[in-house]
Amino acid sequence: MRTVRVPMSRDTAESLKLGEVISITGTVITGRDEMHMRAIEYTDEGKPVPKEINNSVLYHCGPIMVREGDKWKVIAAGPTTSARMNKLEPEIIRRFSIRAIIGKGGMSQEVLDAMKEVGCVYLAATGGTAVSLAEGLSRVTGVEWEDLGMAEAMWKFSAENLGPLIVAMDAHGNSLYEDVRKNLVRD
C-alpha cells in the first residue's frame, strides 16, 4: 500500500492509478452537504473560508467527536454516501482545487468531469469501518463552522496512514463504478 503525503500536488493526484490502494498522511478535512453550501455561499459573498479547504483532501464524513478537556477526539469516522453531494461537488472541486475526495459509493459523471479538469481523485473508503478509519485521523487540529452541528461542521485532522483507500475514480476520467456498470450491462 502506497502512502500519499498531503498536501497533494496535481501531479501526485494524476499519478494515482485506478484500483490502487493507498493511505493518506497529512491534513484531511471533513465536509458534507451543509459545509459545501456554506463554502459556496461564503465565497459568493466575498467572505473568507478556512484556508485548509484549498487543495485539500476532503472526506465526506460526519464524524462522532467527544471533547476531552479543551481538546476534541474522534471516536468514529465512517464515510458518508458521496452521491448526496453530486450537485455541489463540481463547484467545490473547481473553486478550491480539491485534490482528493474520500467517501463511499462514487459520484456522478459531472463530478468526474470536474475531477479530470482540476486533477482530483475519488478514494473509496469501506463502509462499516468507522472506528478503524478514526484511528487514521490521529489528531484533531481544529473545527470550523461548528454552528452547523457536529456532523456538518468542517473538522480538520492530522491523518497518519488513513486507509486503506481505493482509487475508485481517477484524475483521467476513469471510474471503477462505471466499469462495473458496463460489465453488468454486458452480462
Buried (B, 14 or more C-beta within 10 A) or exposed (E): EEEBEBEBEBEBBBBBEBEBEBBBBBBBBBBBBBBBBBBBEBBEEEEEBBEBBEBBBBBBBBBBBEEEEEEBBBEBBBBBBBBBBBEBBBBBBBBBBBBBBBBBBBBBEEBBEBBBEBBBBBBBBBBEBBEBBBEBBBEBBEBBBEEBEBBBBBBBBBBBBBBBBBBBBBBBEBBBBBEEEEEEEEE
